[in-house]
Amino acid sequence: MIDVSKLTQTEIQQLGIDTLSLALSPAGMGLFMHQFNLGSGDYTRDRDEILGNPTIEEIVARIKERRILRG
């Protein structure tokens, strides 16, 4: 096993890519890495704009309403 504490971030990244490529094939590695996305924007701000700041009672009421609508 490699002592990663002695590697730079770049070396660790390259080792990870090489290892994934060997284990999954280059196409499989690409599919695996495609799952990871840092995203953009401000999740907390966006969430607050969409959901507001509901109370527990409001959340429970919404859940009950959805359950009734779904039958």
C-alpha positions as CSV (number, residue, x, y, z in Angstrom):
1,M,0.0,0.0,0.0
2,I,1.2,3.5,-0.8
3,D,1.9,6.0,2.0
4,V,-0.3,8.8,0.7
5,S,0.9,11.2,3.4
6,K,4.1,11.6,1.4
7,L,2.3,12.5,-1.9
8,T,1.2,15.9,-3.1
9,Q,-2.5,16.5,-3.9
10,T,-1.7,16.3,-7.6
11,E,0.0,13.0,-7.2
12,I,-2.9,11.6,-5.1
13,Q,-5.4,12.8,-7.8
14,Q,-3.3,11.2,-10.6
15,L,-3.0,7.9,-8.6
16,G,-6.7,7.9,-8.1
17,I,-7.4,8.4,-11.7
18,D,-4.9,5.8,-12.8
19,T,-6.4,3.3,-10.2
20,L,-10.0,3.9,-11.3
21,S,-9.0,3.6,-15.0
22,L,-7.3,0.2,-14.3
23,A,-10.1,-1.1,-12.2
24,L,-13.1,0.2,-14.3
25,S,-11.6,0.9,-17.7
26,P,-11.2,4.4,-19.0
27,A,-14.9,4.5,-19.9
28,G,-16.0,3.2,-16.5
29,M,-13.7,5.7,-14.8
30,G,-15.4,8.5,-16.8
31,L,-18.8,7.3,-15.8
32,F,-17.8,7.1,-12.2
33,M,-16.3,10.5,-12.1
34,H,-19.3,12.0,-13.9
35,Q,-21.3,11.3,-10.8
36,F,-19.3,13.9,-8.8
37,N,-20.1,17.6,-9.4
38,L,-19.2,20.4,-7.2
39,G,-22.2,22.3,-8.4
40,S,-22.6,26.0,-8.2
41,G,-24.7,28.6,-6.5
42,D,-25.7,29.0,-2.9
43,Y,-27.8,26.0,-1.8
44,T,-28.8,27.6,1.5
45,R,-30.1,30.8,-0.1
46,D,-31.8,28.9,-2.9
47,R,-33.4,26.5,-0.4
48,D,-34.7,29.3,1.7
49,E,-36.1,31.1,-1.4
50,I,-38.0,27.9,-2.4
51,L,-39.1,26.6,0.9
52,G,-39.1,29.7,3.1
53,N,-38.6,29.1,6.8
54,P,-41.6,26.9,7.7
55,T,-42.4,25.9,11.3
56,I,-42.6,22.3,12.4
57,E,-46.4,22.6,12.4
58,E,-46.4,23.8,8.8
59,I,-44.1,21.0,7.7
60,V,-46.4,18.4,9.4
61,A,-49.4,20.0,7.8
62,R,-47.8,19.8,4.3
63,I,-46.9,16.1,4.8
64,K,-50.5,15.3,5.9
65,E,-51.9,17.2,3.0
66,R,-49.7,15.3,0.5
67,R,-50.7,12.0,2.1
68,I,-54.4,12.8,1.7
69,L,-53.9,13.9,-1.9
70,R,-52.0,10.6,-2.7
71,G,-54.8,8.6,-1.2
